[in-house]
Amino acid sequence: MSVRLTGAEALALRMTSLLLRPHPTARPEGVAGVVEWFGAMQAQDAASGLWSLGARLPGWTQADVQEALERREALRTWPMRGTVHLVPSRDARWMLEVTGVRALAGAERRRAVLGLTEAEADRAADVLGAALAGGGRLTRAECVAALTAGGVDAAGQRAYHLLWYAAQRGVTCIAPHVGTEQTFALLDEWVPDPHRPDRDEALGILALRYFRSHGPTTRQDFAGWTGLTATDAKRGIAVAGDALATVSVDGVEAVMDAALLDAPRAPVDDVLALPGFDEYLLGYKDRSLMVDPAHRQAIIPGGNGVFQPTVVRGGRVVGTWKRSVGKTRVKLSVRPLAALDASTRARAEDALAGYARFLDLPPVVDWAAAS
């Protein structure tokens, strides 16, 4: 651990790992390449997930990303922490078996609240499996109708839990939207040739992908991101071996991609417009390098887990923004979290214009008073 980094140097390297700045050794191409680079990308909000990809694929449009998802370059499911992520399609099954299974352990408490038994949840998974067999693809509403027709009570909050349970068990996965409708397919039919590493190899893959796309950061952040035990997190790092390097960040042990040891560490004064549920913030338990503690409430109002889209300057959050998409334009409302000079505002508007180009719509930007 001879390499010592300041917090500012670590943040500069972290933004490179996150593919939010040019990477000196790797340039993942297309949706498949970016999702494999990360291993998993938070995507419980579909629109945010699309822009997380678009922000790392210059020149791509939302339609381009959607077409790649239709080609099955990645899919959405609940691989860890009971939360929807984009994952490499061929890796979905082993990720569910290694990390997703931990979420099932807590499902009994939720079923008790909903008045469901494990047998009813298993029955629901069987009904959905039969309804989707043969290459079928059903919207969420059609899945609920199939459950009802199959004699399963899917009223109210039960529907979400049963859809989650079937995917968590590896029966189904979330296929791309049809229009505005979420759809589901059978995982085995959507991905007929899954990758099947043994457990040690899987832990090593998780560690390598996490730290190359998020590092430098801590083993505790890795365990928090995956939901792995501390023992499994440590084992994954060991299996990854020399591909990862241990460094010190302001005296705290951290891990990073060894390929970045000689990368530039100087801060970069760039301005970005990122979605709310992006790995930039969601990939860490400790977000102190990116967020001023005084701004946490504005970014996560009420601490309810709903992250606002952010304006980021030099790796630090300086504002939030919201979108309103119309047929002929997209309205983008920006709220600074501190006083921003005219130059920074202009650069933020340029970054938001990039998002508008992704949607293939002209932007209309308005500014609220600073929080």
Residue, then its C-alpha position, 0 to 999 in steps of 0.5 A: m500500500s505504498v501509493r497514497l492519494t489525497g481525497a481530490e486525487a481519489l475523486a479524479l481517478r474515481m470519475t475516470s473509473l466511472l467512465l465519466r472522463p476519458h479512460p487511459t486504458a479501456r474504452p468500452e463500446g456499446v451498451a454491452g461493453v459499458v454494462e459489462w464494465f460496471g457489472a451492474m448499473q442501478a436502473q430501477d427507474a428505466a429512464s434514468g438507466l437509459w441516460s446512465l448509458g447515454a452519458r457514457l456513450p457520446g453520440w448515442t441517442q435513447a433510441d440507439v440504447q433501446e435498440a441495443l437492449e432489444r438485441r439483448e446486450a443487457l437486461r434488467t433484473w434484481p441481482m442484489r439488494g432487492t433493487v433493479h439493475l442493468v446487468p450483462s445478459r449472460d451474467a444475470r443467472w449467476m448474479l442472482e445465484v450469488t448475490g440476489v439470493r440474499a434478498l430472498a432471505g428477507a422476503e418472508r417478512r414482506r410476505a407476512v405483511l402482504g398476507l402471502t405464503e411462500a407456497e403462494a409466491d412459488r405458485a405465482a412464479d409457476v403461473l408466470g413461467a407457464a404464461l411466458a413459455g414459448g418466447g412470450r413477452l407480457t406487460r406488467a398488467e398482462c402478468v397480473a392478469a395471468l396471475t389472477a387467471g391462474g388463481v393467485d391473488a395479485a391485488g395491490q402491493r402483492a403484484y410487485h412482490l410476486l413479480w419481484y419474487a419470480a425474477q429473484r428466483g431466476v424464472t423471469c427477467i425484465a425485458p425492454h419496454v414496449g412503449t411506456e409499458q414494462t415487460f417481462a420474459l422468461l430468463d432461460e428463453w431470453v438468455p439461452d446460453p448463460h455464463r456459469p462461473d463457479r462461486d470463487e470465479a464469480l466473486g472475483i468477477l464481481a470484485l474486479r468489475y466493481f473496483r475498476s468501475h468505482g475505485p478507488t473505494t473501500r471493501q466496505d463499499f463493495a460489500g454494501w454495493t453487492g450485499l455480500t458478506a464481509t468474508d465473501a467481499k474479501r474473498g472476491i478481492a483476493v481472487a481478482g488478484d493483481a488486477l486490483a491494487t490497494v492504495s491509501v486515500d487520506g489514510v483509509e485503505a482503498v482498492m482500485d483498478a491496478a491499470l489506473l495507478d499511473a493515470p492522471r490524478a489532477p482534478v478536472d473542472d468538467v460539468l456533467a448532468l447525470p440521472g438520479f439513480d446513477e452509479y456515480l452516487l448509488g455505487y457507494k455507501d460513503r459519498s463524502l467525496m462527491v457530496d457536501p453533507a449540507h446538500r444530502q437533503a436536496i439530493i435525497p429529499g426526506g431520505n426516501g431513497v429517491f435520488q434527484p438528477t444531479v449537476v456535477r462540477g469537478g466530481r462534486v454535486v453543485g445542483t439538481w435538475k428535473r425533466s418534463v418531456g413533451k412531444t416537441r421539447v424537453k423542459l429542464s429545471v435546474r436548482p443550484l445548491a450553491a451560488l454558480d457563476a455565469s460560466t458554470r451555468a452556461r456549461a451546465e446548460d451545455a451538459l443538459a443540452g447533451y441530454a436533450r440530444f439523447l432524447d432527440l428533442p430541443p431543450v428549454v432550460d430554466w433556473a430556480a433560486a439556489s437551495 
